[in-house]
Amino acid sequence: MENGYSYSSYSGYSGYGKDRADGRERGFSAWVLTFIALAAMEALFRAFTAGFGETAYLALDILISLLACASLASLLYFLRSLPRLIGRIAYTILMSLLIVLFLSQAVYYRIFATYYTFYSFLNGAQVTEFMGTIWDAIWSVKFQLLALLAVGAAAITLTWRRGQRPRSPRRLRLAVAGLLCLLFLGLFLLISSAENDDPASPYQSLYSSGEIKPAVRSAGLMGAMGVDVWKLATGFEPDIGELQDEVVEVETQPDDNVIGGLDFETLAEQEDDETLKSMDLYFSGTEPTAQNEQTGIFAGKNLIFITAESFTDFAVDPKYTPTLYKLLTEGYSFTNFYNPVWSVSTLDGEYVNLQSLLPKSGVWSMKESADNWLPFTLGNQFGRLGYETKAYHNHSVYYYDRVSSHPNLGYEFKGQGRGYEFENIWPESDVEMIDKTTADFLTADENGEIEPFHVYYLTVSGHLNYNFYGNMIAYRNRKLVQDMEMSDACKAYMAGEIELDRALELLLTRLEEAGVLENTVIALAGDHYPYGLTNDEISEFKGHAVDEEYELYESAFLLWTPGMEPQTVDKLCCNMDILPTLANLFGLEYDSRLLMGRDIFSDSEGFVIFRDRDWISERGTRSDLLAAGEAEEAYVRAVDSKVANMFDVSALILDRDYYRYLAQQSGLAALSGEK
């Protein structure tokens, strides 16, 4: 004993110091373990979904993704450093939620070839209607899911076993964890938000109005979802202020498809809101399309427009789908038509078909438009002419809240659960829908006359999954495709399209029986390509390995009326062009500057846009033009800017209810809905 201290007491003090050092070591190793687990899940997830394809930003993408992992690992480390059991439980809950996120996104990607957004998650309770499809997807990616689950479970198990000692410096660990979380988050924001006009850059993927898939590529799943939540919470709007410097005044001509008296420049001068001012100026500098020899050739006729589930060009076959073949070969044959797929699959496909706007990423654009004024939709335009305007869907009208959005398109909307009860099978029958609904608009009045009509159908018989055990339509039509020398999935897909074909045959019969077939136009386009088929299965139909960048989206647009002279249209076009094309053919009053698509029969340049901001112009594909080097560099940059503006302006038309703003500011009958 010396100076009142014994060896034993000194020894105890030394143990305390050892505990503190060991506590710091264990705390730091928990952070490392968590970071490795998150990074491993990100790597596995990307390998299992979109893959690590060639990109000029691969190294930067990986760095940004790792920063997101590091920031989240620091947050988890903070939770783990909370007192005793509280820390363990908090860590386990958050890590478990992240595991569920990875697993559910992997399954979603297997079904839809993209990722869901937080908005879709909040509005996606109806997904339970497709549990058969979900279980099939889970089974098909079971090993990938087990790998992701194993990594996450290992992180939870190891951090539970590596308990913190009672006298470890918890306050220091909490402070360090908080600082690390903010540091890595700051670096993530600093690097990812470096402005870059290249649509493939992290900045454009994350902070423009682009969709979720490029964002996941650029920042990993956790980084992309974080930005997505931030956009939704803040009501993110793209900044288009710089458009004011790019506008070149365009003079309209007497034969242009524009609304007379709509003066965008005057509106801009009177507007104080900078965003609305920029939009006014943008449209004042937009080239309109002119009327042409096809203008009004269908005026006074009835129109039936069909958005057909997963319809594409190889669904048209003279043997298996003779009615589709009849419409293709006896009507307009659009040989260069594309149907891109969007984030919200069918709903976004409808949105583009019916509104000629690009969908806004992160939300259900059709649902969000339910309270907007939409003067240019076919339902509203024909309604102003006194037509009966009706819409039908053979699946639930409540799915995607169509019960709110579709009446706003100008239709009396009916379907499964509202006005009709179809057989409770999956998918429902297109034939049954036609059979039960045609009397609704083909019944003569007391004078023996059938009122002029415009009818919209949304079909479902072509829906995935393509098999003969969970798809009742495919099962019922199995004998009709048994001679096809193709895989079962391809046979099942064609069996679904046969149901659509038989529905069309019945529709034509009913129209003829009612005496109105000769005065009716049929238009049909898909909502997206059949992504329920693998690319190998699509290649079976194509007869060669399908090009995944562009060829995958080649499709068919059927436009036919009895007795017309068949015409081949080779112009580059897409489903964004359907609305202005039909409006011009029927001689409707619309403003071609206010739609993103163009009348196919006009002299405007053919153009196709994809959800990742890739594009095809009449000059070539973006990929081919980039490969040409400096000779095409300026052109590619100019078109990239055009595409970015189209996405941003489309989003703002939706967010700002821009058509209503124009109606209120101008008072024009064509915009206000006055007859």
DALINCOR-V709134 format. One record per helix or strand. SS is the DSSP state (H for helix, E for strand). FROM is the first residue (numbers start at 1). LEN is the number of residues. If there is no record, write none. Layout:
ss: <SS | SS>
from: <FROM | FROM>
len: <LEN | LEN>
This chain:
ss: <E | E | H | H | H | H | H | H | H | H | H | H | E | H | H | E | E | H | H | E | E | H | H | H | E | H | E | E | H | H | E | H | H | H | H | E | H | H | E | E | E | E | H | H | E | E | E | H | H | H | H>
from: <2 | 5 | 7 | 58 | 84 | 118 | 125 | 142 | 170 | 202 | 212 | 243 | 256 | 264 | 274 | 290 | 302 | 313 | 322 | 332 | 337 | 345 | 365 | 378 | 388 | 399 | 412 | 418 | 430 | 439 | 453 | 472 | 478 | 488 | 517 | 520 | 535 | 551 | 554 | 558 | 567 | 573 | 575 | 592 | 607 | 615 | 620 | 622 | 630 | 658 | 669>
len: <1 | 1 | 42 | 23 | 29 | 5 | 16 | 20 | 23 | 6 | 23 | 4 | 1 | 7 | 11 | 1 | 7 | 3 | 9 | 3 | 2 | 11 | 7 | 7 | 9 | 10 | 5 | 3 | 8 | 4 | 6 | 5 | 4 | 26 | 3 | 7 | 8 | 3 | 1 | 4 | 3 | 2 | 11 | 3 | 3 | 3 | 2 | 6 | 26 | 9 | 4>
